[in-house]
Amino acid sequence: MSTDQLSPDHDLAPRGSQTGMTSLALGSVAFLALSTLPALPYLVLLALPLGIAAIASGVRALRRGVAAPSGRIASVTGITLGSLGVLGWAGLMVLWYLLDQATSH
């Protein structure tokens, strides 16, 4: 018998990690960090940790079983935006590397 079966869950209100809003907020900030490239290029570096946190939070919320459809949508949207933040960060790192290689020769 698992511990989930032994301990009843009497909390009817969803916790913050189960609503998907944490993932949505982190994913949005990760994606928006990429748009700061022209003005604040080093702020783009935040897209990686925030994107990873958004993906982890969204997956955790989906695995725990988000009850409301809006929570599932928020989780999936947060995962998507977090993934775009991570991929955008990786793309910029490759571009900066290639630019550095081109200018050093």
C-alpha positions in Angstrom: 0.0 0.0 0.0 1.4 3.4 -1.0 1.6 6.4 1.2 -0.9 8.2 -1.1 -3.5 5.6 -0.2 -2.8 5.9 3.5 -2.9 9.7 3.9 -6.2 11.2 2.8 -6.1 14.6 1.0 -8.7 16.8 2.6 -7.5 20.1 1.0 -10.2 21.0 -1.5 -8.5 24.2 -2.7 -5.7 23.6 -5.2 -2.2 24.6 -4.1 -0.3 27.1 -6.1 1.9 24.5 -7.8 -1.2 22.6 -9.0 -3.0 25.5 -10.7 -0.4 26.0 -13.5 -0.1 29.7 -12.8 3.4 29.4 -11.5 4.5 27.8 -14.7 2.7 30.4 -16.8 4.3 33.3 -14.9 7.8 31.8 -15.0 7.5 30.9 -18.7 6.2 34.4 -19.6 9.1 36.0 -17.8 11.6 33.7 -19.5 10.1 34.5 -22.9 10.0 38.3 -22.1 13.7 38.2 -21.0 14.6 37.4 -24.6 12.9 40.6 -25.8 15.3 42.7 -23.6 18.2 41.8 -25.9 18.5 45.3 -27.6 18.4 47.2 -24.3 19.7 44.9 -21.7 21.6 42.0 -23.3 22.7 40.4 -20.1 19.1 40.1 -18.8 18.7 37.5 -21.6 20.8 35.1 -19.4 17.8 34.8 -17.1 15.8 33.1 -19.8 17.6 29.8 -19.1 16.9 29.3 -15.4 13.4 30.8 -15.6 12.6 28.6 -18.6 13.8 25.5 -16.8 11.8 26.4 -13.7 8.7 27.0 -15.8 9.1 23.6 -17.5 9.6 21.9 -14.2 6.7 23.6 -12.6 4.3 22.9 -15.4 5.3 19.2 -15.7 5.0 18.9 -11.9 1.5 20.5 -12.0 0.4 18.2 -14.8 1.7 15.1 -13.1 -0.1 15.9 -9.9 -3.3 16.2 -11.8 -4.5 19.8 -12.4 -8.2 19.6 -12.0 -9.4 22.7 -13.9 -9.1 22.9 -17.7 -7.8 26.5 -17.2 -5.0 25.1 -15.0 -4.0 22.6 -17.6 -4.0 25.3 -20.3 -1.9 27.5 -18.0 0.6 24.6 -17.4 0.9 23.8 -21.1 1.3 27.5 -22.0 4.0 27.9 -19.3 5.8 24.8 -20.5 5.7 26.2 -24.1 6.9 29.7 -23.1 9.6 28.2 -20.9 10.8 26.0 -23.8 10.9 29.0 -26.1 12.9 30.8 -23.5 15.4 28.0 -23.2 15.6 27.5 -27.0 15.9 31.2 -27.5 18.7 31.4 -24.9 20.5 28.5 -26.6 20.2 30.1 -30.0 21.6 33.4 -28.8 24.5 31.6 -27.2 25.3 29.9 -30.5 25.0 33.2 -32.3 27.3 35.0 -29.8 29.8 32.2 -30.1 29.7 32.3 -33.9 30.0 36.1 -33.9 33.0 35.8 -31.5 34.7 33.3 -33.8 34.1 35.4 -36.8 35.5 38.6 -35.3 38.5 36.9 -33.7 39.9 35.8 -37.1 
